[in-house]
Amino acid sequence: MMKHSLIILLLALLVSPRVSSASALMQQPQFPAEEYSVYDAVIDQMFPSGRVSFDFGGQKILKPLVIRSKTYDESGLNGDNYPGVDEETFNDFGSKRKAVWTLVSARFSTLVPHIVVDFDDRERMKTMAETIDVNGYATFSRVGFDANRTHAFVSMSYSCGGLCGHGFAVSLMKTDGHWKVQKVNQLWIS
């Protein structure tokens, strides 16, 4: 276990963006910690015990989960609402979905082994491809909330190469101070 943790730490240092976590946080101080809590809940649901739950019969083990450092909405969702999501939450999602924000590894608290990678840094991507055995990467949109911050909506995609990928819309509810996934809808598959 200790060896595994050390390898993850070394990999994270290798592929982390050139800016420090502190400077990235200073560049976008308004990025809410609540969004990271939502991302953690989605990761814990979709990748329980470090396994890809939605494909390969739950037998595929992550090595680790690679998270794209920039938020990006690949859902293709348009319109005024989404079934099962209240209008206020979906409107907040719609107002944020095109904004690109930088995610910082230190802000995630999921226990699923993960690294955050800057896909714009081609040299680091090349190094990662040559040195790290990964199954794919996850991309998250910004999170939409209702005014009370008790409902959330986010899109996530998981790309595993070539014609291998999935896109999801995820609805969450905050219960007893913790975000819980209520519904996962598959939007696309390739």
N, C-alpha and C positions, 0 to 999 in steps of 0.2 A: 504494500500500500504506500509506504514511504517513497519507494523507488518510483512508483507511478506518479505520485504528487510532484516529485522533483522533476521528472520528465516533462510534465505539463507546465510547470513553472518555467523551465528552460525554453520550451517551445513558445510560450507566451512572450517571453523576453525577445526571442528571435524574430517573431512576426508582429510584435506590437508596433503601432504607428510611431513615427519619429518624434511626435510631440509627446510630452509627458502627460500622464493622467491629470495632473493638477492644471497644466496649461489648457488642456482640452476642456476641462470643466469651467475654467475661467472664460473661455471663448463663448460658451453658451450657458450662462448661469441659470437661464430660465427653463432648461430642460428638466422636467419634473422627475424626482426620484420615484414617484408613483408609476411612471411608465416602466421603469426597470422592474418594479414589483409585478407588473402585468407580464412583462417578457419572461420573468422567472417562472411564473405560474404556467405559462404556455410551454416553456421548455420542459418543465417537470412533468407536464401531462403528455407531451408529444414524444419525449425521449426518456421514459421512466427507466431507472437503473442504468442509464447510459446506453439504452438500446433504441433503435428507430422503431417506434410502435406502429406506424401507419403503413409500413411496407416490409417486405421480406419476412412476413409472419412474426414480426417482433424479435427475430433472431439476429438481426444485423447489429453489431456492436459498434458504437461510435469510437473514433480514434483520434482525437476528441471531436466534439461538435465545433465546427468553425462557424463563427457568426460574422457576417459582413458588417464592417464598421460604420457604414452609412445606412440610414433608414431609407427605404425605397418601397413604394407600394406597387407590387406586381399583380394585384388582384384583378384589375380591370373593372372594379366596381364603380358604377356611376349611378346617378339618380338621386332621388330624395330619401330613400329608405332601403333597408335590407330586412327581409323577413325575420321576425323574432327579435329585432333590435329596436329600442325605442328611438323615436325621431331625434330627440336631443343628442343622444350618444352618437348616432350615425352622422348627424350634421357636424358635430365636433370632429369626428373622424374625417369627414369630407373637407373640412377647413384646414386640416393638417396634412392630409395624405400626400400632397405634392412637395411638401417641405422636406429637404434633405438635412438630416442632423447626424452628427458623429456620436457613435456609442463608445463608451469607455469600459474596458474590461473590469476595472475595479468596482464599478457600480452594480454589476450583476452579483446576485447572491445564491444562485442555483448551485446545487451540489453536483449537477451533471458536468463532467469535465468539458471545458470549453476554452476557446481562444477567440479573440476579436481581431479580425484581419482587415487592413486597409487595402481594398482591391484596386485602388488607384496607384499603388506603389508596385509597378510591374516587376522590379528587381526583387523585392521581398516575396512577391507571389511566385516568381520563378524558384527562388530559394526554398520556399515552403513546399512547392510541388516536388522538388528534388529530395527533400529531407524528411517530410512528414507524410505518413500514410493516413489519408483522410478518406471518408466516404462521400463527402459533399459539404455543402454549406447552407446555412439558414440566413434569410433576409427578412427583416421586420419592417413594417410601416410604423409611422407614429401611431399613438393610441388615442382613440376617441373616448371621452368620458361624458357622463351626465353631470348636471350641476352639483349633485350631492356626492359625486365620485363613488357611487356604489355599483355602477354598471360601466363596462368597458367593452370596446370593440377594436380588434387589431387584425391585420392580415399578415400572414407568414408564408414564405415560400421556402422550399427545400430543394436544392438542385444537386443532383448526384452524377452529373455528367451527361453529355450528348442528349439523347432522348430519354433522360431519366430525371424526373422532377415532379413536384406536387405544389399546389397552391391552396391555401386554406383561409377561411374567414373564421375568426374565433370570437365568441361572445363570452364575457366573464361577469361574475357578480362578486362583490366584496361581502364576505360573511365573517363575522367575529374578527374583523381586522385583517383578513387574508383574502387574496384574490383566488377564486375558484373558477375553473373553466366550466361553463354551462353547456356550450354547444360548439362543435367543430364541424364546419361545412367544407367539403372539398370543392374547390372552385375549378381546378384544372389538374390534369395529369399528362405527363408525356413519357 
